[in-house]
Every structure is written in structure tokens, then in C-alpha cells.
Amino acid sequence: MKFNINLVSNIQVEGIDFNDYPDFCDAFIVGADHDGVEMTEEQILLLEEHYPDFCYEAIADSIH
């Protein structure tokens, strides 16, 4: 499944451990929307697998 990452929004993140800065390897996306539709758990896993840089930036952005 391909994602237009520009359409991913409303990202919710859990597992942020500031002792793990800057890696945040335990943080993960628990919810998001794609083009206004809530993503399934499977879609989120595929997003994390195929777009790790986007997911890392989303996690980093969530702490600001």
C-alpha cells in the first residue's frame, strides 16, 4: 500500500522516553488519519515500515 504522506495528519504518538533522546526508539504511532480517514493498525504499521523518516519526524514533532 502506498501512502501520500502529505495526506497523513492527526498523528498520535505513545512511548516517548526522553531518556532515549534523540533516538526515541520506543516511541510509536498509535493513530493517524490519511486523507481525513482514520488509519487502521495495519496501515500504521505499513507507514512505519515504508516511511521511517516521516514517522521519526512525526514523533519528534509531537514533543514540541
VENNOR-V859043 format. One record per residue. N is the residue number from 1. SS is DSSP state (alpha for helix, beta for strand, coil for the rest). Layout:
n->N ss->SS
n->N ss->SS
This chain:
n->1 ss->coil
n->2 ss->coil
n->3 ss->coil
n->4 ss->coil
n->5 ss->alpha
n->6 ss->alpha
n->7 ss->alpha
n->8 ss->beta
n->9 ss->beta
n->10 ss->beta
n->11 ss->beta
n->12 ss->beta
n->13 ss->beta
n->14 ss->beta
n->15 ss->coil
n->16 ss->coil
n->17 ss->coil
n->18 ss->alpha
n->19 ss->alpha
n->20 ss->alpha
n->21 ss->coil
n->22 ss->coil
n->23 ss->coil
n->24 ss->coil
n->25 ss->coil
n->26 ss->coil
n->27 ss->coil
n->28 ss->beta
n->29 ss->beta
n->30 ss->beta
n->31 ss->beta
n->32 ss->beta
n->33 ss->beta
n->34 ss->beta
n->35 ss->coil
n->36 ss->coil
n->37 ss->beta
n->38 ss->beta
n->39 ss->coil
n->40 ss->coil
n->41 ss->alpha
n->42 ss->alpha
n->43 ss->alpha
n->44 ss->alpha
n->45 ss->alpha
n->46 ss->alpha
n->47 ss->alpha
n->48 ss->alpha
n->49 ss->alpha
n->50 ss->alpha
n->51 ss->coil
n->52 ss->alpha
n->53 ss->alpha
n->54 ss->alpha
n->55 ss->alpha
n->56 ss->alpha
n->57 ss->alpha
n->58 ss->alpha
n->59 ss->alpha
n->60 ss->alpha
n->61 ss->alpha
n->62 ss->alpha
n->63 ss->coil
n->64 ss->coil
